């Protein structure tokens, strides 16, 4: 079991061996990373409020190191994942400032996280690699593709947090920022409470009035709310709430230059989950149109991942299936 790894992860398949885990001095920061499996190289980039343990089930299935997928009811969508299949060399990590990594130079912007990812791939000797980036980690994945194209083979960008790309995203960012500022004004340093305020306003059918009452009398469930019975993720997310407030949320204020997207030759594909919020589908569609280059196979529309939620580890099966289907064969390194 890796340092600080929780045996309570409800989606982790049983029987998987421990990863090769370690700390790496990268750009003046000690980064914690885990490497699993053999095969085509894949780096998973989550948000700063997502540590490597949250992605452990996805990484173990992709690495082909899990003895079984376990009962289907233990992980929504996991029945789609084949047991004992050949897999990838999968890297997961705690970004700068997150959990087991050091906080030198943190908080930081997405470009710093991208440079960290590039340096980590070099240190591990695993470049070029395919990249899967999600939410604020999708922002980092795009920056990595633009800043270090020689290190990536392709980039799968799942529901990136470029909220300012659409009107709905801009409105969500404004509401989330106000909710955080209002809460922290009255409850300084209550990061978990600020995260709860954001989760409440993002849930469908919920009112945003001061008492938090629901419009429809029901609880609603938003993109940050764990599925019923998966409170482990809620608890771990609350422990990383400061990272959400001080790192992820500021990153979602960043913009992407459409001209830069079109200029790079890196294979970049955007995707959204059918069980996620409409705002992220619109962002993925906007960025796909911005990326499309005349005379290339760039798709006009993003990939739709059936059953996918905004946070990939809530619906690991469909995410694993998607990555397996989309990742290109690895290009041999001379």
Secondary structure, DSSP 4 states (H G I P E B T S, - for coil): --TT--TT-TTPPTTPPPPEEEEEEETTEEEEEEEE-SSSEEEEE--TT--GGGGHHHHHHHHT--S----GGGSTTGGGSPTT----EEEEEE-TTSTTS--TT-S--HHHHHHHHHHHHHHHT--SEEEEEETHHHHHHHHHHHH-GGGEEEEEEES---GGGSHHHHHHHHHHHHHHHHHHHHSTT-HHHHHHHHHHHHSTTB--STT--BTTSS----TTSPPTT-HHHHHHHHHTHHHIIIIIHHHTT----HHHHHH--SEEEEEEETTS-HHHHHHHHHHHHHH--TTS---SSPEEETT--SSGGGSHHHHHHHHHHHPPPPPPP-
